[in-house]
């Protein structure tokens, strides 16, 4: 099997998995209920959610720039933002082509030649840093929740926060030496990125006039964000929604409302990612810090 055929088969499989998951979701809930939830959204809060999502991606781009500079790729903030936006577009809208992270790695290696191994390692640790804070915030919300689902788990959940940070610090020190000097700065950026997205989702909740079970909905969002990183579907489509569906079931939340939150967040992601199409036709120049 050629590499090109293998990629096409993987992409086709992802499309199938996404389609099956979406179909399964709508066998469990009524689409009319989801649409009814979305119809009553407040546009002011939606605009705030979009702005907060954009801010979270700007902060994420700054985090990645830290790693690029650490391996000698002294790309400017503006050029890095353009490259990051293009990567978002590739990840969501061109799943059959080159992925966003792969493209960023390719152009940085081509322009600055820091070494493929270093480029791949910083791209990976950048992703892992974001996932760590998703986990930390999820644990924090679990501790704040009064939902019976978390009864008896508080000690284990509380232990998970320092344990995960220490383990990630050790993994960075042991396996990601190139980016280790900016470990704490990166973690700070990750904390801001995920906090901004949490407030973004809070605005979505306010937009949909959801005033109950706020902590639980935010918790499910964080878990769905972790699940959506797993490359089984197209842009996380289906995997995020299925997490919201079962999260609603386990925590006693409204399933239609949960799917409405998930769809709204996806639409915001798609809208912002679509802006990267401009740089698909006019590739950003990798300007270097003087």
C-alpha positions as CSV (number, residue, x, y, z in Angstrom):
1,X,0.0,0.0,0.0
2,X,1.4,3.4,-1.0
3,X,1.6,6.3,1.5
4,X,-0.9,8.3,-0.6
5,X,-3.4,5.5,-0.6
6,X,-2.9,4.9,3.1
7,X,-3.7,8.6,3.9
8,X,-6.8,8.5,1.7
9,X,-8.1,5.4,3.5
10,X,-7.4,6.9,6.9
11,X,-9.3,10.1,5.9
12,X,-12.2,8.1,4.5
13,X,-12.3,6.1,7.8
14,X,-12.4,9.3,9.8
15,X,-15.3,10.6,7.7
16,X,-17.2,7.4,8.2
17,X,-16.6,7.5,12.0
18,X,-17.7,11.1,12.2
19,X,-20.9,10.4,10.2
20,X,-21.7,7.3,12.2
21,X,-21.3,9.2,15.5
22,X,-23.4,12.1,14.3
23,X,-26.1,9.7,13.1
24,X,-26.0,7.8,16.4
25,X,-26.4,11.1,18.4
26,X,-29.5,12.0,16.5
27,X,-31.1,8.6,17.1
28,X,-30.8,9.5,20.8
29,X,-32.1,13.0,20.8
30,X,-34.6,15.1,18.8
31,X,-33.0,17.4,16.3
32,X,-35.9,19.8,16.7
33,X,-35.1,20.2,20.4
34,X,-31.5,21.1,19.6
35,X,-32.6,23.6,17.0
36,X,-35.0,25.1,19.5
37,X,-32.2,25.5,22.0
38,X,-30.0,27.2,19.3
39,X,-32.8,29.6,18.2
40,X,-33.1,31.3,21.6
41,X,-29.4,32.2,21.7
42,X,-28.4,35.7,22.6
43,X,-26.2,37.2,19.8
44,X,-24.4,39.5,22.2
45,X,-23.1,36.6,24.3
46,X,-22.3,34.8,21.1
47,X,-20.1,37.7,19.8
48,X,-18.3,37.7,23.2
49,X,-17.8,33.9,22.9
50,X,-16.3,34.4,19.4
51,X,-13.9,37.1,20.6
52,X,-12.8,35.0,23.6
53,X,-12.2,32.0,21.3
54,X,-10.0,34.2,19.1
55,X,-8.1,35.4,22.1
56,X,-7.6,31.8,23.2
57,X,-6.0,30.9,19.8
58,X,-3.8,34.0,19.9
59,X,-2.5,32.9,23.3
60,X,-2.0,29.4,22.0
61,X,0.0,30.8,19.1
62,X,2.2,32.7,21.5
63,X,2.8,29.5,23.4
64,X,3.9,27.7,20.3
65,X,6.2,30.7,19.4
66,X,8.0,30.2,22.7
67,X,8.9,26.7,21.6
68,X,9.9,27.7,18.1
69,X,12.2,30.4,19.4
70,X,13.7,27.8,21.8
71,X,14.8,25.6,18.9
72,X,16.2,28.6,16.9
73,X,13.2,29.3,14.7
74,X,13.0,33.1,15.5
75,X,9.6,33.7,13.8
76,X,7.9,37.0,14.5
77,X,4.6,37.1,16.4
78,X,2.6,38.2,13.4
79,X,4.0,35.6,11.0
80,X,3.4,32.9,13.7
81,X,-0.2,34.0,14.1
82,X,-0.8,33.8,10.3
83,X,0.8,30.3,10.3
84,X,-1.2,29.2,13.3
85,X,-4.5,30.4,11.6
86,X,-3.6,28.5,8.4
87,X,-2.9,25.4,10.5
88,X,-6.4,25.7,12.0
89,X,-7.9,25.9,8.5
90,X,-6.0,22.8,7.4
91,X,-7.0,20.8,10.5
92,X,-10.7,21.5,10.0
93,X,-11.3,22.0,6.3
94,X,-8.6,20.0,4.5
95,X,-8.5,16.7,6.5
96,X,-7.6,14.8,3.4
97,X,-4.5,16.9,2.8
98,X,-1.7,17.9,5.0
99,X,-2.6,18.5,8.7
100,X,-2.2,21.8,10.3
101,X,0.6,20.7,12.7
102,X,2.4,18.9,10.0
103,X,2.3,21.9,7.8
104,X,3.6,24.2,10.5
105,X,6.4,21.8,11.2
106,X,7.2,21.5,7.5
107,X,7.5,25.3,6.8
108,X,9.5,25.9,10.0
109,X,11.9,23.1,9.2
110,X,12.3,24.3,5.6
111,X,12.9,28.0,6.6
112,X,15.0,27.6,9.8
113,X,16.3,24.0,9.7
114,X,16.4,23.4,13.4
115,X,16.1,19.7,12.8
116,X,13.0,17.6,12.2
117,X,13.2,15.8,15.5
118,X,13.2,19.1,17.4
119,X,10.3,20.5,15.4
120,X,8.2,17.4,15.9
121,X,9.0,17.3,19.7
122,X,8.0,21.0,20.3
123,X,4.8,20.6,18.3
124,X,4.0,17.5,20.4
125,X,4.8,19.0,23.7
126,X,2.8,22.1,22.8
127,X,-0.3,19.9,22.3
128,X,0.4,18.0,25.5
129,X,0.8,21.2,27.5
130,X,-2.7,22.2,26.4
131,X,-4.1,18.8,27.3
132,X,-2.5,18.9,30.8
133,X,-4.4,22.1,31.6
134,X,-7.6,20.7,30.3
135,X,-7.2,17.8,32.7
136,X,-6.2,20.1,35.6
137,X,-9.3,22.4,35.1
138,X,-11.5,19.4,34.7
139,X,-10.3,18.0,38.1
140,X,-10.8,21.5,39.6
141,X,-14.4,21.6,38.3
142,X,-15.1,18.1,39.5
143,X,-14.0,19.2,43.0
144,X,-16.3,22.2,42.8
145,X,-19.3,20.1,41.6
146,X,-22.0,18.9,44.0
147,X,-23.1,16.3,41.5
148,X,-23.5,12.8,43.0
149,X,-21.5,11.4,40.1
150,X,-18.3,12.7,41.9
151,X,-19.2,11.4,45.3
152,X,-16.3,9.6,46.9
153,X,-13.8,10.7,44.2
154,X,-12.7,14.0,45.7
155,X,-9.5,12.6,47.2
156,X,-8.4,10.9,44.0
157,X,-9.3,13.9,41.8
158,X,-7.4,16.3,44.1
159,X,-4.4,14.0,43.9
160,X,-4.6,14.0,40.2
161,X,-3.8,17.7,39.8
162,X,-0.3,17.8,41.4
163,X,0.5,14.3,40.2
164,X,-0.2,15.2,36.5
165,X,1.9,18.4,36.7
166,X,4.9,16.6,38.3
167,X,4.7,13.8,35.7
168,X,4.5,16.3,32.8
169,X,7.5,18.2,34.3
170,X,9.5,15.0,34.5
171,X,8.5,13.9,30.9
172,X,9.5,17.3,29.6
173,X,12.9,17.2,31.5
174,X,13.5,13.6,30.3
175,X,12.3,13.5,26.8
176,X,11.7,17.1,25.5
177,X,15.0,18.8,26.4
178,X,14.8,21.3,23.6
179,X,11.7,23.0,25.0
180,X,12.3,22.4,28.7
181,X,13.7,25.9,29.5
182,X,10.3,27.4,28.7
183,X,8.3,24.8,30.5
184,X,6.8,27.1,33.1
185,X,6.1,29.9,30.7
186,X,4.4,27.4,28.4
187,X,2.3,26.1,31.3
188,X,1.3,29.7,32.1
189,X,0.1,30.2,28.5
190,X,-1.7,26.9,28.6
191,X,-3.5,28.0,31.8
192,X,-4.6,31.2,30.1
193,X,-5.6,29.5,26.9
194,X,-7.9,27.0,28.6
195,X,-9.3,29.5,31.0
196,X,-10.2,31.8,28.1
197,X,-12.0,28.9,26.4
198,X,-13.8,28.1,29.6
199,X,-15.1,31.7,29.7
200,X,-16.0,31.4,26.0
201,X,-18.2,28.3,26.8
202,X,-19.6,30.2,29.8
203,X,-20.7,32.9,27.3
204,X,-22.3,30.2,25.1
205,X,-24.2,28.9,28.2
206,X,-25.4,32.5,28.9
207,X,-26.3,32.9,25.3
208,X,-28.5,29.8,25.5
209,X,-30.0,31.0,28.8
210,X,-28.6,28.1,30.8
211,X,-28.4,29.0,34.4
212,X,-28.3,25.6,36.1
213,X,-25.5,22.9,36.3
214,X,-22.9,25.4,34.9
215,X,-20.0,23.6,36.6
216,X,-21.1,20.3,35.1
217,X,-21.5,21.6,31.6
218,X,-18.1,23.2,31.7
219,X,-16.6,19.9,33.0
220,X,-18.2,18.0,30.1
221,X,-16.8,20.6,27.7
222,X,-13.2,20.0,29.1
223,X,-13.5,16.3,28.8
224,X,-14.9,16.6,25.3
225,X,-11.9,18.8,24.3
226,X,-9.5,16.1,25.5
227,X,-11.4,13.4,23.6
228,X,-11.6,15.5,20.4
229,X,-7.8,15.7,20.2
230,X,-7.7,11.9,19.6
231,X,-7.4,11.7,15.7
232,X,-10.4,9.4,15.1
233,X,-12.7,11.8,13.4
234,X,-12.6,14.9,11.1
235,X,-11.7,17.9,13.2
236,X,-13.2,16.2,16.3
237,X,-16.7,16.2,14.7
238,X,-18.7,13.5,16.3
239,X,-16.3,12.7,19.1
240,X,-17.0,16.0,21.0
241,X,-20.8,15.6,20.5
242,X,-20.8,11.9,21.7
243,X,-18.9,13.0,24.8
244,X,-21.5,15.7,25.5
245,X,-24.2,13.2,25.0
246,X,-22.9,10.6,27.4
247,X,-21.7,13.3,29.8
248,X,-25.2,14.6,29.9
249,X,-26.5,11.1,30.7
250,X,-24.0,10.4,33.5
251,X,-24.3,13.8,35.1
252,X,-28.1,14.2,34.7
253,X,-27.9,17.1,32.3
254,X,-30.3,17.9,29.4
255,X,-29.0,16.0,26.3
256,X,-30.4,18.5,23.7
257,X,-28.9,21.4,25.6
258,X,-25.5,19.6,25.7
259,X,-25.5,19.0,22.0
260,X,-26.6,22.6,21.4
261,X,-23.5,23.8,23.4
262,X,-21.3,21.4,21.4
263,X,-22.6,22.5,18.0
264,X,-22.3,26.2,18.9
265,X,-18.7,25.8,20.0
266,X,-18.0,23.8,16.7
267,X,-19.6,26.6,14.6
268,X,-17.4,29.2,16.3
269,X,-14.3,27.1,15.7
270,X,-15.3,26.6,12.1
271,X,-16.0,30.3,11.6
272,X,-12.6,31.4,13.0
273,X,-10.7,28.5,11.2
274,X,-12.3,29.6,7.9
275,X,-10.4,32.8,8.2
276,X,-7.2,30.8,7.6
277,X,-8.3,30.1,4.0
278,X,-6.9,33.5,3.0
279,X,-3.4,32.2,3.8
280,X,-4.0,29.0,1.9
281,X,-4.0,31.1,-1.3
282,X,-1.4,33.6,-0.1
283,X,1.1,31.7,2.0
284,X,2.4,33.7,5.0
285,X,6.1,34.8,4.8
286,X,8.0,33.6,7.8
287,X,9.5,36.9,8.9
288,X,12.3,36.6,11.4
289,X,12.8,38.6,14.6
290,X,15.6,41.1,14.0
